Amino acid sequence: MKTVPPSFEVLDDLDEKSLAVRIEFCGRICYKSEDKINHESALPFVAKMAEHGHNSVLEMGVVTLEVNCTNNDQVTELFLTQPRYLQINREGTLLLVTGSVRAFRELLMFHPECGIVDAMCSYLNDRHPYFFSTILPKGGFQQDSSISVRKIELEEVDRLPADKLAKHRHIAVKFIINRAITHEIVRHRPCSFLQESQRYCRYSDDKFGSEVTFVKPMFFEDGSPEYGIWQKAMEDTEALYLQLLETSTPQAARTVLPNSCKTELIVYANLIEWKHIFKLRTTKAAEPSMREVMIPLHEDFLHRFTKVFA
């Protein structure tokens, strides 16, 4: 049995990586297979995710595009598709569009006839064909001279005014917390989530130290009678889990694991949603273990994005 404190890590270093690299890093959290990451592993990994439609993984890559469209009918057609998962600003003939790989794939799958959808996905396909290879339009992409597309680099996004920055800037945070807290966090619908899977992780394996890891509860002091009760309960649970693994699969053995189990959870959202999360999860009414990680994370965001969170 191992105990760890709760913690978080803002994955800002991923912002400098390619879409494929960031998606692979986040996706491998689920199976704790980070040891398989190398210089050539990202493209096969994301191609497989796209081929099998693992949409939650494909939500971990977001891109911002500037679309110049001089045809108002084309713009109206885009909005009539009721695009999901996209953030859009319009100023004259310019559209600022931010969305995940999943969002652009689904637009192409369900609305390939829309000119702006075609133009955006054609632009992305030229640079990332592994995301679209299995869903390309039968007749190929069409070229419309009234529409042009360019990528907005991260540095340019960060220079946007506060209202646009809040909509178009996405950032990921990796939490190491107990499973009770993850149950609350994943209720925030506009976010994207990837979580360590007890269904696939076999904690008797050497890479897990052949033991179960639990998050130390903030409610009980070390050496107190209450902590002693908690510790014995975790030790007994671990023994039962490891015993079940001798004859059962991880997805069967996990049924005895408690809320105190350590899990890794990646939360990816724009700054508007992070503001909403902090508003709910840092108040005195919030669950204490949630406040334990959300209050310092909020302070971190105040420093990083002052013009949004001030």
C-alpha positions as CSV (number, residue, x, y, z in Angstrom):
1,M,0.0,0.0,0.0
2,K,1.2,3.5,-0.9
3,T,-0.2,6.9,0.0
4,V,0.4,10.1,-1.9
5,P,-0.9,13.7,-1.4
6,P,-3.3,15.3,-3.9
7,S,-1.7,17.5,-6.5
8,F,-2.1,19.2,-9.9
9,E,0.1,20.1,-12.8
10,V,-0.8,22.7,-15.4
11,L,0.3,21.1,-18.7
12,D,1.4,24.3,-20.4
13,D,4.4,22.6,-21.9
14,L,2.0,20.6,-24.1
15,D,0.8,23.9,-25.7
16,E,4.2,24.0,-27.5
17,K,3.8,20.5,-28.9
18,S,2.1,19.3,-32.0
19,L,-1.5,18.1,-32.0
20,A,-0.4,14.5,-32.3
21,V,2.1,14.7,-29.5
22,R,-0.3,16.3,-27.0
23,I,-3.1,13.9,-27.9
24,E,-0.8,10.9,-27.4
25,F,0.5,12.2,-24.0
26,C,-3.0,12.7,-22.7
27,G,-4.4,9.5,-24.2
28,R,-1.8,7.3,-22.6
29,I,-2.8,8.5,-19.2
30,C,-5.8,6.2,-19.4
31,Y,-3.8,3.1,-19.7
32,K,-0.7,4.4,-17.8
33,S,1.3,3.5,-20.9
34,E,3.5,6.6,-21.0
35,D,6.5,4.3,-21.1
36,K,5.6,3.6,-24.8
37,I,6.0,7.2,-25.9
38,N,9.0,7.8,-28.2
39,H,9.9,10.0,-31.2
40,E,7.8,7.8,-33.6
41,S,4.9,6.8,-31.5
42,A,2.6,9.8,-31.7
43,L,1.3,9.5,-35.3
44,P,0.4,5.8,-35.1
45,F,-1.3,6.4,-31.8
46,V,-3.5,9.2,-33.0
47,A,-4.2,7.5,-36.3
48,K,-5.6,4.5,-34.3
49,M,-7.7,6.8,-32.1
50,A,-9.2,8.5,-35.2
51,E,-9.8,5.2,-36.9
52,H,-11.6,3.7,-34.0
53,G,-13.5,6.9,-33.1
54,H,-12.1,7.4,-29.6
55,N,-13.5,10.9,-29.5
56,S,-12.6,11.7,-25.9
57,V,-8.9,11.3,-26.7
58,L,-9.3,13.5,-29.9
59,E,-10.8,16.3,-27.8
60,M,-7.3,16.8,-26.2
61,G,-6.1,18.6,-29.3
62,V,-7.5,22.1,-30.0
63,V,-6.7,24.5,-32.9
64,T,-7.7,28.1,-33.6
65,L,-8.3,29.1,-37.2
66,E,-9.0,32.5,-38.8
67,V,-11.5,32.1,-41.6
68,N,-12.0,34.9,-44.1
69,C,-15.3,34.4,-46.0
70,T,-16.8,37.1,-48.2
71,N,-20.0,35.1,-48.9
72,N,-22.6,35.8,-46.1
73,D,-24.6,32.8,-47.3
74,Q,-21.6,30.5,-46.5
75,V,-21.4,32.0,-43.0
76,T,-25.1,31.5,-42.4
77,E,-24.7,27.9,-43.6
78,L,-22.0,27.3,-41.0
79,F,-24.2,28.5,-38.2
80,L,-27.1,26.4,-39.5
81,T,-25.0,23.3,-38.9
82,Q,-25.3,24.2,-35.2
83,P,-21.6,23.4,-34.7
84,R,-20.9,21.6,-31.5
85,Y,-17.7,22.0,-29.4
86,L,-16.7,25.2,-31.4
87,Q,-16.0,28.7,-30.1
88,I,-16.7,31.3,-32.8
89,N,-16.3,35.1,-33.0
90,R,-17.3,37.1,-36.1
91,E,-16.1,40.5,-37.2
92,G,-17.1,41.4,-40.7
93,T,-15.8,38.8,-43.1
94,L,-13.5,37.3,-40.5
95,L,-14.4,34.3,-38.3
96,L,-12.2,33.2,-35.3
97,V,-12.9,29.5,-34.8
98,T,-11.5,27.3,-32.1
99,G,-12.3,23.6,-31.8
100,S,-10.9,20.2,-31.0
101,V,-9.9,17.6,-33.5
102,R,-13.2,15.8,-32.6
103,A,-15.2,18.9,-33.4
104,F,-13.7,19.3,-36.9
105,R,-14.0,15.6,-37.6
106,E,-17.7,15.6,-36.7
107,L,-18.4,18.7,-38.8
108,L,-16.8,17.0,-41.8
109,M,-18.7,13.7,-41.2
110,F,-22.1,15.3,-40.8
111,H,-21.9,18.5,-42.9
112,P,-19.4,18.0,-45.7
113,E,-21.5,20.1,-48.0
114,C,-20.9,23.3,-45.9
115,G,-18.3,25.4,-47.7
116,I,-16.6,26.7,-44.5
117,V,-16.5,23.2,-43.0
118,D,-14.9,22.0,-46.2
119,A,-12.4,24.8,-46.2
120,M,-11.4,24.4,-42.6
121,C,-11.1,20.6,-42.7
122,S,-9.2,20.7,-46.1
123,Y,-6.7,23.1,-44.4
124,L,-6.3,20.8,-41.4
125,N,-6.1,17.7,-43.6
126,D,-3.2,19.1,-45.5
127,R,-1.3,19.4,-42.2
128,H,-2.7,16.5,-40.3
129,P,-4.0,13.9,-42.7
130,Y,-4.0,11.1,-40.1
131,F,-7.0,12.7,-38.4
132,F,-9.2,12.6,-41.5
133,S,-8.0,9.7,-43.6
134,T,-11.0,7.5,-42.8
135,I,-13.7,10.1,-43.3
136,L,-12.7,12.0,-46.4
137,P,-15.5,13.2,-48.7
138,K,-16.0,10.8,-51.7
139,G,-15.5,13.6,-54.1
140,G,-12.6,15.1,-52.2
141,F,-12.4,18.6,-50.8
142,Q,-13.9,21.5,-52.9
143,Q,-12.1,24.8,-53.4
144,D,-14.1,27.9,-52.8
145,S,-12.2,31.1,-53.7
146,S,-14.4,33.2,-51.4
147,I,-13.0,31.3,-48.3
148,S,-9.4,31.4,-47.0
149,V,-8.1,29.8,-43.8
150,R,-5.0,30.3,-41.7
151,K,-3.9,28.9,-38.3
152,I,-3.7,31.3,-35.3
153,E,-0.6,30.5,-33.4
154,L,-0.7,30.2,-29.6
155,E,1.2,33.5,-29.1
156,E,-1.4,35.3,-31.2
157,V,-4.2,33.7,-29.2
158,D,-2.6,34.9,-25.9
159,R,-2.6,38.5,-27.2
160,L,-6.4,38.5,-27.8
161,P,-8.5,40.8,-25.6
162,A,-9.8,39.3,-22.4
163,D,-13.3,38.3,-23.7
164,K,-11.9,36.5,-26.8
165,L,-9.0,35.0,-24.8
166,A,-11.4,33.5,-22.4
167,K,-13.3,31.8,-25.2
168,H,-10.5,30.6,-27.4
169,R,-7.7,29.8,-24.9
170,H,-7.8,26.2,-23.8
171,I,-5.5,24.7,-21.1
172,A,-5.1,21.3,-19.6
173,V,-4.5,20.4,-16.0
174,K,-3.5,16.9,-14.7
175,F,-4.8,16.1,-11.3
176,I,-3.7,13.4,-8.9
177,I,-6.7,13.0,-6.6
178,N,-9.0,10.4,-5.2
179,R,-11.8,9.0,-7.3
180,A,-14.5,10.7,-5.2
181,I,-13.2,14.1,-6.4
182,T,-13.0,13.0,-10.0
183,H,-16.7,12.1,-9.8
184,E,-17.5,15.7,-9.0
185,I,-15.1,17.3,-11.6
186,V,-16.5,15.3,-14.5
187,R,-19.9,16.8,-14.0
188,H,-18.6,20.0,-15.7
189,R,-20.0,19.3,-19.2
190,P,-18.1,21.7,-21.4
191,C,-14.8,20.1,-20.4
192,S,-12.8,17.3,-21.9
193,F,-11.6,14.5,-19.6
194,L,-9.3,11.6,-19.7
195,Q,-8.8,9.4,-16.6
196,E,-6.6,6.6,-15.4
197,S,-8.6,3.4,-16.0
198,Q,-9.0,0.9,-13.3
199,R,-10.5,-1.4,-15.9
200,Y,-7.2,-1.8,-17.7
201,C,-4.6,-1.0,-15.1
202,R,-3.5,-4.1,-13.2
203,Y,-2.0,-2.7,-10.0
204,S,-0.3,-6.0,-9.2
205,D,2.1,-5.3,-12.1
206,D,5.7,-4.2,-11.4
207,K,5.2,-0.8,-13.0
208,F,2.7,0.0,-10.2
209,G,5.0,-1.4,-7.5
210,S,2.7,-4.4,-7.2
211,E,0.5,-2.3,-4.9
212,V,-2.5,0.0,-4.8
213,T,-1.9,3.7,-4.3
214,F,-4.3,5.8,-2.2
215,V,-4.7,9.5,-1.7
216,K,-4.1,10.6,1.8
217,P,-7.3,12.1,3.2
218,M,-7.2,15.6,4.6
219,F,-9.8,14.8,7.2
220,F,-7.7,12.6,9.5
221,E,-4.4,13.6,11.2
222,D,-1.5,11.1,11.1
223,G,-1.6,8.9,14.2
224,S,-5.2,9.7,15.1
225,P,-7.7,6.8,15.7
226,E,-9.6,7.9,12.6
227,Y,-6.5,7.7,10.5
228,G,-5.8,4.3,11.9
229,I,-9.3,3.1,10.9
230,W,-8.8,4.5,7.4
231,Q,-5.4,3.0,6.9
232,K,-6.5,-0.5,8.0
233,A,-9.5,-0.3,5.6
234,M,-7.2,0.5,2.7
235,E,-4.8,-2.2,3.6
236,D,-7.6,-4.8,3.8
237,T,-9.0,-3.6,0.5
238,E,-5.7,-3.8,-1.2
239,A,-5.3,-7.4,0.0
240,L,-8.7,-8.4,-1.3
241,Y,-8.0,-6.6,-4.6
242,L,-4.7,-8.4,-5.1
243,Q,-6.3,-11.7,-4.2
244,L,-9.1,-11.2,-6.7
245,L,-6.5,-10.5,-9.5
246,E,-5.2,-14.0,-9.0
247,T,-8.3,-15.4,-10.7
248,S,-10.1,-12.3,-12.1
249,T,-9.5,-9.5,-14.6
250,P,-8.7,-5.9,-13.5
251,Q,-12.2,-4.8,-14.4
252,A,-13.7,-7.4,-12.1
253,A,-11.2,-6.9,-9.2
254,R,-11.7,-3.2,-9.2
255,T,-15.2,-3.5,-7.9
256,V,-13.7,-3.7,-4.3
257,L,-11.6,-0.6,-4.7
258,P,-12.8,2.5,-2.7
259,N,-13.1,6.2,-3.4
260,S,-9.7,6.8,-1.7
261,C,-7.9,5.2,-4.7
262,K,-5.4,7.5,-6.4
263,T,-6.3,8.4,-10.0
264,E,-4.9,10.7,-12.6
265,L,-7.4,12.9,-14.4
266,I,-6.7,15.4,-17.2
267,V,-9.2,18.2,-17.5
268,Y,-9.1,20.3,-20.7
269,A,-11.2,23.4,-21.0
270,N,-11.3,27.0,-22.1
271,L,-10.8,29.8,-19.6
272,I,-14.5,30.5,-19.4
273,E,-15.2,27.1,-18.1
274,W,-12.2,27.2,-15.7
275,K,-13.7,30.4,-14.3
276,H,-17.0,28.5,-13.7
277,I,-15.2,25.6,-12.1
278,F,-13.3,27.9,-9.7
279,K,-16.5,29.8,-8.9
280,L,-18.2,26.5,-7.7
281,R,-15.2,24.6,-6.4
282,T,-13.3,27.1,-4.2
283,T,-16.2,28.4,-2.0
284,K,-16.7,27.4,1.6
285,A,-19.6,25.2,0.5
286,A,-17.4,23.1,-1.8
287,E,-16.1,19.7,-0.7
288,P,-12.9,20.2,1.4
289,S,-10.8,17.8,-0.7
290,M,-11.8,19.7,-3.8
291,R,-10.9,23.1,-2.3
292,E,-7.5,21.5,-1.3
293,V,-6.5,21.4,-5.0
294,M,-8.8,24.1,-6.6
295,I,-7.8,27.0,-4.4
296,P,-4.1,26.9,-5.3
297,L,-4.9,26.1,-8.9
298,H,-7.1,29.2,-9.1
299,E,-4.2,31.2,-7.7
300,D,-2.0,29.8,-10.5
301,F,-4.5,30.8,-13.2
302,L,-4.7,34.3,-11.7
303,H,-1.0,34.6,-12.3
304,R,-1.0,33.1,-15.8
305,F,-4.1,34.8,-17.2
306,T,-4.5,38.0,-15.1
307,K,-6.7,39.9,-17.6
308,V,-9.2,37.0,-17.6
309,F,-9.2,36.1,-13.9
310,A,-8.5,39.4,-12.2
